Amino acid sequence: MTKNHAPNQLALGLTTPVLSAAQRDARPDRQVRLDAAKAVLARGLAGVRDDPAALRAYLAFRARFHNYSPRNTLLIWMQRPTARHCAGFKTWTRHGRRVRKGERGITVLAPILRRPTEGEVAAGHDPDDRVPAGFRTTTTFDYEQTEAVTDDALVYTPPIPRLDADGPDGLLARLEAAAEQIGCSAHYTSLGYADGWYREADRTVCVRASLSGADRCAVLCHELAHAVAHTGDRETPRASKEVQAEGAAYVALAALGLDTARASLPYLKGWGDDERMAAELDAIDRIAGRLLALVDAPTEAAR
């Protein structure tokens, strides 16, 4: 995988828009903050869509930052690409830490919840479950923006890479076991122009036998992404399937601790609006989660 780098916020247009005094006076502060956050998010989506390097950097960031939604992760990455672990002011206080004076908060979106209507309950919605009614902004801070104030203050420990001591060979065996759990068989053979393919008819994955261990993992993970997410899918365009599979494999392998230089995400410029790009990122995140569940606990995940 390519080395992580901080995004060029000016180049990607990720700076928060400056509103005039008249604009600020015309709307409540909450709406101003929400509009600003949405504008930054939209520009960020356009940035990762138009710049493959930015997309890779975001996905690498996402691989180690799973406590927020994909869109909030994108917002955090744009505002503080070095972030490691974020929480609100009060949460840090409960954990014996305080935010340093002068630190600038990281804006994220939080849902506004309401009670379900009688019609929604009649339609089967749980009356005790709240229904999203919109979003508001809230502020978080990264661990590096805080300092300990109690002896038992929380100390952040980076996630331990889950790559086996045997390296790629050990991970390859785990990926093969994951394939078996979803009814797929993995084979290594001589192929034509392709490094690998997934054949839905008989649930077969073939990988080029001449590849290195790390590259075998990357190709097998890509094809497994197709198997878990695209089997029977006749609606998603082929190009979207390829982006989703490569992106999900990239995220899953990064989370598993595998450094592979083969990841090469397709160039996405001209793919359409930001909503479509957001949908692709959501799909990548969802598929990567399924892959990790299979690799970490294949028997459990296949039930």
C-alpha positions, 0 to 999 in steps of 0.5 A: 500500500502507498505510504500515508500522507496528509491531504493537501486541503487547499488543493482539495478545496477542504477549507471551511467556507467563510460566511459574511456577517449578513449570512451569519445574522440571517440564520441561527448559529447552529444552522451556520455550523451545520451548513459549513460542515456539510460544505466541507464534507461535500468538498472532501467527497469531491476531493477523494473522487477526483484524486486517487492519492487522496482516496488512498490516504482516506481509506488508509486513515479509515482502516484505523479509525472505526469509531465514527461513520465513514462521513464523520471519518472523512470530516475528521481526516480533512480537519486533522489527518494525524488524528488517532482517537477522538472524543468529546470534551466531557468524555475526555474529562471522564477519562482523566484528561483535559483539552489543552487551552487553545486547541481547535475542535474537530467538527463532526455530525451527530444525528437528531433523534425523535420519537416515532410517529403513530403511523411509524409504530403502526407500520412496525417501528419499535416505539422505544427506538428513536428515529433520525430527524436530521443532523447537528454539529458537535465537537470532538478532540483528538488524543494528542490535543489533551493532557492527563490530569489524574493518575489513572487517566486514559492512555491511548494504545494504538491498535495492534496489527492483526497480521499473523507472526507468519506474515502474509503466508499466515494471513493467506491461510486465514483468507482461504479459511474465510473463503471456505466459510462462505462456500468459496474455493480458492485456487492458484493457477496460471491465468491470462491477463488477470491476477485473479477472478471470481466465478459466481456460478461455482463460487470459485476464486482463482489467483495467479500462482506466480504472485508473492504472498502479499500480492496473493492476499491482496488479490484473494481479498479483492475477489472475496469482496466480490463474493460477499457483496456482489453475488447475485447483484445484477444492478450495481455497475461493474465499475462500481463493483471494482471500486468497492472490491478494491477499496474494501480489500485495501481497508481490510488488509490495512486493518490486518496489518498487511503493507502491500504496494499493489493497491491501485484504486481506479481513477474516479474523476467524472463519476457523478455527484457527491452522493454517489461517491458517499454511497461508494465509500459507505459500500467500501466500509460495509464490505470491509467490515464483513471481510474483517469479520470473516477473517477474524472469526470465520465460523461466527461470521458465516452463521 
